[in-house]
Amino acid sequence: MKIEVEEKNTDADTLAYWTCIHITSDDDLKRTTILVGTSRTYLPNLFHNKDVEVSPEQWRQWIKEIEIKWIGVGDEIFKQKVYYDPYAKNLEGKGNIRTLLKRLGTMIL
């Protein structure tokens, strides 16, 4: 599988971080996109940062873990064109991030 990760983005309204991970089959016939989003407090909490901002290295490390999770699904991943993968410290936050990702998905995909 081939993986392409877009740059980290920040939503102006919520200050949440998000990106797209594009996964293509080895034969280039199948493709799926994963919209990944996180609340601005989730990653600093995960990395035990005192600051709200995470370093570029921490961001890449976290995204790599997300890639591994999705690659582990195998070819089943291509059953859908788009997946939404929200992260937050609580269920309400996860719901808010999912809503953001779905809104972004209609705009960019």
N, C-alpha and C positions, 0 to 999 in steps of 0.2 A: 504494500500500500504506500501511496505517496501522500505526504502531508504538507500543507501550506498554511502557515499561521499568519494572519494579518497583524498589524500593529495594535498596540493597546490604545483604546479610546476611553474617553470620559464623557458620560452623559451630562450635559449642561444643567438639566433640571434636577437630577437625583445625585449627581456626583459619583454614580456607580461606574465601575470599570467594566469594559466589555471588549470582546474580540470575536473574530470568526476563525474557525479551524475548518479548512477544506480537506477532505479526504477523498482520494481518487484510487480506484482499483489499479492493480499493476498493468492491466490491459487497456487502461484509459476508457473503459466502456461504462463504468459506474462512478457516480460522484455523490457525495453527501456533504452537508455543511452543518457544523455545530456552532451555535451561537452560545458563547460562554459569558456569563456575567457574574459579578460579585459586588456586594455592598462595599462601601468604602471602609467599613470597619472590620469586615471578615478577614481579609488578608493580614492586616497588621496584627490582629488577634492570633491568627494562625502562626505567624512568624515571631510573635511576642515583641513586636515593635512598639515603642512608645509614641512614635509619630504615626500620623494617619497614612502617610505615603509609604509605599513599599519601594524597594530599590528595583532597578531594571533586572538585576540578577535574580531577586526573589520572584519577580513576575515570571521570568523565563522558567525558573525552577517549578513554579506552580503550574504553568501551562504545560510543561513537559509531563507532569503527573496526570493532567487531564488527557493529554494525547495518549498516554499509556493505557488509561482507563478505557478510552473509546476504541483503541486498536484491539484491545482484548476481546471486544465483541465479535471480532472476525467479520466475515462477509455478511453477517446479519445486519451490520450497520447500514448496508445499502438498501434496506427495505423502506427507508424513509429518505426524503430529499433534505429535510431539515430537522434538527434536534435542538431543543432549548435546555441548557444546563446551568441553572441558577445556583448561586452560593450565597448564603447569608447566615447570620448567627441564630436566627429563629425562623419559624414557619411564616410569619407575616412578612419578614424581610425577603424570604425566598419567593413568596407569592408576588411581591413588588418587583423583584428582579425578573421573574418569569414574564410578568406583564410588560416590562421594559423590553425584554428580548423579543417578544412577539411583535411589539410595535416596531422595533428596529427591523425585524425580519420582513415585515410588509414593505418597508421603505427601501431596503438594500438588496433584497433577493428577488 
